[in-house]
Amino acid sequence: MIDQEALVRDVSPAMSLETCETPALVLDLGKVDRNIARLRAHLAKLGVDFRPHVKTSKSLDVARRLFPAGSGPITVSTLAEAEYFASGGFTDITYAVGLGLDKIERARRLVDEGVRLSVLIDTVEQAQALATAARDGGAMPAVLIEIDCDGHRGGLLPDDRTLVVIADILRQGGVPFEGVLTHAGESYNARGGAGLPEAAEGERAAAVAAAELLRAAGHGVAVVSVGSTPTAHFARDLTGVTEVRAGVFTFFDLVMHGIGVCDADDIAVSVLATVIGHRPEKGWILTDSGWMAMSRDRGTQRHPVDQGYGLVCDIDGTPFTDVIVEDASQEHGILKVRPGSQGVLPDLPIGSRVRILPNHACATCAQHETYNVVDGQGREITARWPRMRGW
Amino acid sequence: MIDQEALVRDVSPAMSLETCETPALVLDLGKVDRNIARLRAHLAKLGVDFRPHVKTSKSLDVARRLFPAGSGPITVSTLAEAEYFASGGFTDITYAVGLGLDKIERARRLVDEGVRLSVLIDTVEQAQALATAARDGGAMPAVLIEIDCDGHRGGLLPDDRTLVVIADILRQGGVPFEGVLTHAGESYNARGGAGLPEAAEGERAAAVAAAELLRAAGHGVAVVSVGSTPTAHFARDLTGVTEVRAGVFTFFDLVMHGIGVCDADDIAVSVLATVIGHRPEKGWILTDSGWMAMSRDRGTQRHPVDQGYGLVCDIDGTPFTDVIVEDASQEHGILKVRPGSQGVLPDLPIGSRVRILPNHACATCAQHETYNVVDGQGREITARWPRMRGW
């Protein structure tokens, strides 16, 4: 059995992008810190709190770049993430996926252990189940109600009176009701920044309207939470909002680049690959990094610029003009010049190494156990950081 | 930190599909054994050896269903797989991805440890690097040359004289040359079985022709290896072939169903999900199983029947008519009746559980740490089997 802990500890001084095993997930820490600073500065100007989503990194080490000394606040997408980050000292956590009825007791255990946990619901059934659970007098998480601001997924419409019914059930059951939360998932369909200020305003307006409806019915609404990476960056006014969530901004990716939120140079994660073959008659270079290393995510498939399974860079992270991972099998990547481009395939002999920028950082990172950390332009791996996974 | 080993050991007698945490990967062992028996019987009739690919399961426990007492032969897609399966007693291994030059020493260590390892190459550079490595007189893996039978990926054409150049370099360098290997990757583009007997014959003919060319040049060719799950099942005659490889047949999936290799009822893996919400005005049921649990694989996207992110079944594995995971975010699945279908959305209250058949077993299983094993129609989880990952 492979000892993953031993792998993570094994950072010899000589380890570098030239010598490590490939495929390998590479994290450029300078870019991470720059991306964090950019969004923090923007949100500070808007006067709102920041509750970053850690589902992209799933890493205590990365979360500590967001909160060098602190305990959050953070957002998570699974209870396993909540438990992992709590074990590392993060005690202010919002679990921003609709709460399964069978997950109530597991959530309560975290509260028992001292975590300030908020959970998300949007149905009467969930409220009743929480009220029933609370009858034993034990610890309960705080509850946020999910608001649908753009028809993307779950949530109640901001004018739906079910909001009040749910808040009433919680109050009668002695379950702490905390506020409302929404996520402008449709903002991922933007291109080149178009429509994003409007999406941010729609997200804000929906959350604030729902909060006002609840307040008018006599419920205190302490938290008005909005966020997605695109809307967080394009919001111009967040009056009435108390906190913003965003996740993929930490690393960015080609989808965010296509949406118009970042430059390719802002993308902090890449997959290091080694050339294992050539098919010059087809215009192909073969690497050892297929979809197992990149993920199956084809998030730019319907963008004006389809990046295939990723944009190919040299070992130092500089993109080749229009060279993409055009196709992938489990452990093979096929590099090719983008269809219609005048670019030429670079000279990459067998054994050469390239770095591939991913479509979707959350999906690509999830294929790996470990971040190989580099600083700026150097090839030295200065640390290897583990990731968590599972539910 | 979550103790994955503890999770795997923790199979209480009461654990069942009704009570375990979701999302969860479920493995129906009766179907696994049936799928194995079917292909074994077919290949026995054709008189060839079987070297199953274990990249789908990445599990010693599953591999032991293929070889209850034995040590292989198996095929792997990474050296980490080779090391993992070797640690579990599998000592006859073919690593069927083009060998990176920097992986030669790692492959030699396995040979040193007693593994009968074959590696795959298709360039003069790889042959020269192996010959150079062999100068120290240490253990060397056997070498197969990759043949391109259908333009799908790497390999040399069967009439390419480079085959002989490579075999000559190996002979002069004292590196054991073993034979040829090909993979009919294009067979995945078949639909409903059409063209598969012909693809199988093309795969056989290419491998045998390459072997004959090498033999005519004075090289012994002990191994003539072919295989993909579609061609393995549709081959009618394998004269000249010594062994067949296939991987996904162990579990099958919706892509194999669409290609025409299996029935939906043969699919042995599914993802157990819990209903967390409803949007009746949109015809949606929301679950806690998004793409992190299903993978981003959309392998049926261009099939006549697009299965979305998976086909929805009840908790016992019986499909609902035309209900699919129509869209997915990281931890949300959206169930919907297939566009154009007259089917109706089943009554699935909050807290209900469903099982989702995946597009691509290799990709979906890779999102999970553990197989939750069930036998036949029962809901009891009889074992939890770990998976390996990484490179």
Interface residues (C-beta under 8 A of the other chain):
Chain A: M1 I2 Q4 L7 T19 E21 T22 P23 A24 K55 S77 T78 A80 E83 Y84 S87 V97 G98 L99 G100 L101 D102 R106 D122 T123 E125 Q126 G151 R153 G154 G185 T274 I276 G277 H278 R279 K282 L286 D288 W291 M292 A293 S295 R296 D297 R298 S329 Q330 E331 H332 I334 P349 I350 G351 H360 C362 A363 A366 Q367 H368 E369 M388 R389 G390 W391
Chain B: M1 I2 Q4 L7 T19 E21 T22 P23 A24 K55 S77 T78 A80 E83 Y84 S87 V97 G98 L99 G100 L101 D102 R106 D122 T123 E125 Q126 G151 R153 G154 G185 T274 I276 G277 H278 R279 K282 L286 D288 W291 M292 A293 S295 R296 D297 R298 S329 Q330 E331 H332 I334 P349 I350 G351 H360 C362 A363 A366 Q367 H368 E369 M388 R389 G390 W391
